Amino acid sequence: MKLYLKQLELGPLQNFVYLIGCPETRETAVVDPGWDVPAILDAAAQDEMRITKVLITHTHFDHINGVPEILKATDAQVIVHKKELGAIPVEESSLQRLEGQAEVSVGRLKLLLLHTPGHTPGSFCFSVADRLITGDTLFIGGCGRCDLPGGDAELLYKSLSRLKMLDDRLIFYPGHNYAPESSAPVGKEKKRNPFLMAPSEEEFLNMVGGVKKR
């Protein structure tokens, strides 16, 4: 199936916001709507796409501050991990709580949700076709912080280890524009990202300043 994907860079923290949807039904999800909601709505309208879902990789402020405004303009349903449900200031009826590995439909498009905790307890990555949206779990050349409230270095190591097992040809899209490239193949990242190349959990914890808890 054909895939509609648009990447927008918005806000002072260089956030990437994504529109990902079904060209056949013209339905799209917006991933991590923040900062400039009119720009997000305009981008969807210019492509004649209708926002029906809001997908949240995690609930840090810069990734969710546009959710209430999006819901005022659309009848979208918000998909968030149940561990971070209370962080989004909208009516509970607008929220769909998921956990673990789940599937979400956007038109005829099927997205697989991968629970990748570490940056936050309920961090999600979204996989569809040959694309992967990683939020703040994996960056080009880096990974998310785990020293903020709810962060866990051991869980982040395990989550990154899971992502390393994915197909090398998968193209991943991070949550911030922190590199010269805005996307990259997973296989390429395995060979250059020091956090993916860490030979052991202990070495990874040393790199991120984490302490073994378990």
N, C-alpha and C positions, 0 to 999 in steps of 0.2 A: 504494500500500500504506500502511496505517496505521503510525504510528511511535510507539513508546514512548520517552519521554525524561523523565528526572528529573534535576534539578540539586540538588546538595547542597553547602553551604558548610561546610568542615571545617578545623580546625587554626588555629594562631596566625598564619599568613600569608594567611588568608582564601582558601584554595584552593577552587576549584570542582571537584568530582568529579561525573562524569556516569554515569548508567545509560542506555544507548541500545540498544533492541532491537526484537524482532518480537512483537507482541501475539498473533499466530496460533500460533506455536510456543512462546511464553513464554520464549524465549531472549534473554539480554541480554549486552551487553558493559559492562564498567566502564572508564571512561576516567580514567587517572591516579589510581589508588587511593592515598590518603595519609591519615595521621594516625589516623582513627577507623574501623578496619575493621568492628567490630561494627555501627556505624551504617550502613555501606554494605550489609552483609549483611542487616540488619534491613529496610532500605528495599526491597531486592529481594524479600525474603520477604513483606513486607506486600502487595506487588503481585503475588505469586505468579509472580515471574520467576526464572529460573535463570541464574546467571552462567556463561557458556561461553567468553568471551574477555576478555582484559585488553588494552586499547589504550593505548599510551604515546605521548604527544605529544613528550616529551623526558625525559631521565633525571636531571634535577636532583632532589636528595634529597626535596624536599617533594612531588614528583609520583610518587614510586615507593616511598616508605618502607613502604607497606602491601602491596606485591606479595607478599612471602613469606607473610604471614598469609592473604591471599586464596587463595593456592594450597594452603595447608593445609586450607582449608574447601571448596574446589571443585576440579574437574579442568580448570580453564580453561587455555587456551593464551595465552601472552603475545606480543603483536605489538609489535615494536620495530624501528626502523631499524637496519640492520646496522652503521652507524658508531658506534652507542652500545650495542652488544650487551653489552660487558663490564661495564657499569655496574650491571647488575641482579643482585643476589646470589641467584640461584636456579639449579636444575639446568638445564643446557643443553637437555635434552629438553623443557622447558616453554616454550622460546623459539622463536618463528618470526621469522626475519630477513627484512625486506623493504627495498626501496629504490625510489627514483623514484616513479612513479605506479602504484599497485597497488589491487586490489579485495579486500575481505574480506567474507565472509558471516557474518551473525549470524541464525540461523534462515533465513527467506526474505528477509531484509533485506540489501541490498548497500551497503557503505560504500566510498567512494573515498578512498584515502589520497593526500594531496598532500605531497610533500617540500618543506618551506619552511625551508631552513637560514638561519642568521643568529644567532638566539638561541643555538642549539647546532648542531653539524654535522648531526645527524640529526632535527631537528624535523619533526614531521608535523602536518598539519591533517586532520581527518576530515569528509568531506562525505557527506550522505545526504538524499535528498528535497530539501526547501528549508531544510536546517539545515547549519551549518558549525561544528565545534568547533575553535578556533584555538590552544588551549594558551597558551603565552607568546609566540607570534609576534605576535598582534594583540590589544590590549585596547580597551575602549571609551575613546576619548580618548587612547590611547597605544599603545606597542608594547613588545616585550621588550627587555631590556638586551642589549647586544652587547659589553660590556667584561669579561665573565667568561671563564674559560678555555673555548676553543672558539667563542667569539662572533666574529662577522664582520659589520661594519656594511655592507659592500658586498653581501654575500649577503642580509642582511636587507632591504636596499632592493629587491633584485630579487624577493625573496619577497613583499614587500608589494605590489610592482607587479603581480605575478601575481594576488594576491587582489583587487586593484582591478578586474581584468578580469572578475570573477565577476558573476553576475546581481545587480542592485541589490536584488532582493526576497529574496535569501538572508538568513536570520537567523543571525547568528553568536553563538557562546557562548565567552567567554574563559576562561582558566585561573585567574583570580583575581577577586575581588570588589573592584575598585578604583574603582567608579563607582556613581552612584545607580541605574543600570539594570543588570540582570544579563544582558541580551542586547539586540541591536539589529540592524536591517537593514543590510546592507553599503552600500546606497545612501546611507543617512543618515550612516554613518560616513565615507564619502568626502567629505562636505561639511563635516565638523566636526573630524575628527581631523588635527591638524597634521602628523603623520608621513605620512599618506596624501596630504596636500595639498602636500607638498614639491615644488616645481616642477622639481627636478633632483636627481640623485644627489649632486652637490657640496653642495647646500643640506641634503639629508638628513644627509650626513656631518657637516656643521657642527652640526646640531641634536643629534646623538647623540654628538658628540665622537670620531667615527671618522676614520681615516686611510686614504686610498686606497692599496691594496696592489698593484693590478693595472695 
